[in-house]
Amino acid sequence: MVQPMSARRQFVKAAMAAPYLTREEEHDLAVLWRETGDQVALHRLTGAHMRLVIALAARFRHFGLPMNDMIQEGHVGLLEAAARFEPDRNVRFSTYATWWIRASIQDYILRNWSIVRGGTSSAQKALFFNLRRLRARLNRGTEQMPEQEMFQEIAVAVGVSTADVELMNARLSGPDTSLNAPVMETEGAGSDRQDFLVCDRPLPDETVAEGIDGERRLAWLRRALTVLSERELRIVRERRLKDEGATLEALGEKLGISKERVRQIENRALEKLKTALLRQQPDRTAFG
């Protein structure tokens, strides 16, 4: 739920007015929270760093998501940092918490910026959040860099392919568009974007029918093959039932006969198969 502007300003004002902590105060509060679970210590520790959450959330406002939501997500990251912080490592809490706050905000942006999930790998995530900055830096000169050359440099800098950069650039160039969005309206009747999508795949009923017919044909063929002799069956399998059929000459060498004899046996076997298939399905005049 989005807070009213006045409530948001009061929250930000209160966060900015929270007193800073000295290193010793920060250490004592962190130890108290870690060892005893003191909620007051946790509140003081995190309250003093809400200004850090607000500052980090403000860096991502150009993604167009509600500032209040990003601050809330950053607060989640702040609490996670407090749960994992080890005060005896002699590191300031703000230094440790920055990573958790930023990670929480970035994860929220990736989940909500688009209905299509992106940034599923660390490299893709880096590309998503740095593409605009890298583009601006490369175009800082007087002459604008050719787009393809710019994509190549960004790909090298981030560690992804040029195709990934092109795809991410296209995604960041415009918002999501619904397939149900109207394209045109004429005399009260309109067309949606999905009306112009073409699918070359067969319809579901056609796919099912083809699968059933295929199983039937296979059963007919298996029964028909039983009428062949061992040599006829081998020739038909080698010549007709393999992706790369054997040549007459090669098969003749294996069987110790001439290629013309192989042809004669093959033709005779095919005639026997046709007769056997017609016997199973007399209403069929021919089989391919």
N, C-alpha and C positions, 0 to 999 in steps of 0.2 A: 504494500500500500504506500502510495506516494504521500509524504508529509507536506502540509501547507508550507508555503514559502517562509512565513514568519517563524514557524516551528523549526524549520531547517536552519534558518539564520541564528536562532537562539542556540541550537545545538552546536553549530560551528563556533559561535561566539564563546560558548562555555568551554569547548574543547581548546580553543586558543588561549583562554584565560587560565587553564589548568597550570599549576606551578611546575616548573622544571624540577627534576630530581638530580641531586648530586650523585656522583659515582657511588659514594658510600650508602646513600639512602636507597638507591636503586639495588645495590647488592643486598642490603638487609631485607628489603621487601621481597626480592626474588628468593632468598633463602627461606624466609618465613612462609612464603606461599608453597615452595617446593617441599619443605619438611613437615609443615603442619596443615597445609591446605587452607590457610587463612584467607577468607574471601575479601576482607577489608584490604589486605595487602595486595591481592590481585587487582582490586578495583583501583587502588592508588597507582599501581605500576602501569596498568593499561590506560587509565585515564590520563596520565601524564604523556602518553604517546599517541593519543587520538589525533593530535595535530599532524603527526607523521602519516597516519592513515588518510586524512583529508588531502594532504599534499600529494601523496602517491595516487590517490583516486583522480585528482584533478589532471594528472598527466594523461589520462585515458579518456577525457571527456569528448574528444573528437570522434570517438566511436559511436556517439549518439545514444548511449544508454543512460538511464536515470542516474544522476550523481548520487542520490540518496542510496540507491541499491548498491552501487560500487563501494560506497563508504561502509555499508553494512557487511559486504563481503570482505572488505579489508579488515574490519573488526574481527571477523571470524579468523582471518589469518593472524591477527595480533594475539588472539587468545590461544591459537595453536602454538605460536612462538613462545608464549608465556608457559605453556605446558611442557615445552621441550627445552627451555633455556637452562643452561648450566652455569650458575653465577660464579663458580670457582675457576672458570676458564679465562678470567680477566678480559672479557670482551663486553663492550657496552651493549645493553639490551636493544637499543635502537639499531645498531649495526646488524645484530642477529635477526631482529624482527622485520627489517626491511624486505628481506627475501621472502618471508612467509606472507607478508601483506601483499606484495606485488604478485606473487604466485596465485593467491586466492582471488585477487581482482582479475587477473588474466584468465584464470579458469572460468570465472563468471562470464567474462566477455566472450570467450570461445563458445560457451554453452548457449548464449542468448543473442549474439550479434546476428546470427543467421540460422534458419531452420536446417541448413545443411552443415553438419559438424565438420569443422576444419581444425588444423593444427594438432593432428593426432600424434605427431612425432615431435621431438625437441627441435629438429631442424625446421619443420613446417611451422611450429609455434614461433620460432625466432623470425621466420620470414613474414608471418602475419603481422607481428608487432613492429617490425623494423622496415617493412617495404616502403612506406611513405617517407620515412626519414632518409633512407638511402637514396630514394628517387630525388628528393629535394637537394641532397648534398651533391649528387652527380650533375644536377641541372643548375648548380649555383653560378656557373660561368656565364659569359655573355652569349655563347652559342649553345643551343639545346642539343644534348647528345642524342644521336639516333636511338630509337627505342630498342631495337634488337641488341645493339651494343651495350646499352644500359642494362638490359635484362641479363646479359652474359656476365657483366661485372657484379651485379647483385647476386647472381647464382654462385659465383666463386666466393664472394664475401660471406654468404650465409651457409654454403655447403649443400646446395640443392641443385637440381637440374634447371636448365633454362625454361623447359616446359612447365615446371612447377611455378617458376616466377611469373610466366605469362598467365597461367591459370589463376594464381592468387591475385594478380593485378586486375584481371577481369572481374573477379569476385568482389574486390574492393571498389570497383568503379561504379557500382550501382547496387541498390537494395534488392532483396528477394522480390520476385514477381509471381503472383498466384496464377496457376494454370486456369483458374476460373475467372480471371480478370477479363472484362469485355474488351474486344478488339475493335469492333465496329457495331453500329446500330443502324438498321434501316427499317423504317415503317414499324417500329415497335419490336422488331426481332433483332437480336444481336448474336454475335459469335464469341465464344470464349477462346482463349489461347490453345486450350487442349483440343479444340476442334481441328486445329491445323497440324497436330502431331500425327505422323504417318508411321504405322507399325507394319513391317513386312512379314511378321510371324503369322503362322496360320491361326485360325480361331481355336479356342479350347476344344470345341466339339470335333473339329477337323483333326486336331492332334490325337484325341482319344480314338477316333475312328481309324486313323492311320496306324496307331499302335495295335489295335485289335486285329486289323487286317494283316498287319505284318506278322503277328504271332500265328495267325491261321495259315498264311502262306508258308511260313517256316515249318509248321507241322506237316503240311501237305508234302513239302519237299523232302523232309526227313523220311516219311513213309514211302515216297516214290523212289528214293535212293536205294531202298532195300531190294529192288528188282535187278540191280546191276551186279555184274560179277566183280570180283576183287580188282581185276585189272581195269575194267571200265570205271569203277568207282574212283580208283587212284587217278586216272586220266582226267575225269571230270573235276575232281577236287583240285588237281594241280593246274588245270587250264581255266576253270570257270569259277571256282569258289575261293580263290585267293586274290588279295588286292593286286598283286603283280603276278599274272598268270605265266606259267612256264611256256617257252616256245616249243613248237613241234620237234625241232631238232634236238633241243636239250632234253626233252622228255623221252625222245626216242633213244638217246644214248643211255639214259638211266635204265630203260626197260630192255635194251638190247634189240630194238627193232627200228625200222626206217621211219622217218617222219611221215611218209605217206600212209604207212600202216597205222600210226598214231591218229592221223586224221580220220581214217576209216572207222577205227574203234570209237573215237569221240563222236562222230556223226551217228553211229549205231546206238551209242549210249544215250544221246540226246533224244533220239526217236523213242527209245524205250521209256525215258523219263516223261516225255510228252504223253505217251499212251497211258502211263500209270497215273499222271495228273488228271487227264480227262476222265479216267475211270472213277476217280474220287469226286470230280466235279463235272459231270456230264454237260451242264449248262454253259460251261466255258468253252468257247470255240478255239481259243489260243492262249498260250502262256508265254510271257516274255522271258 
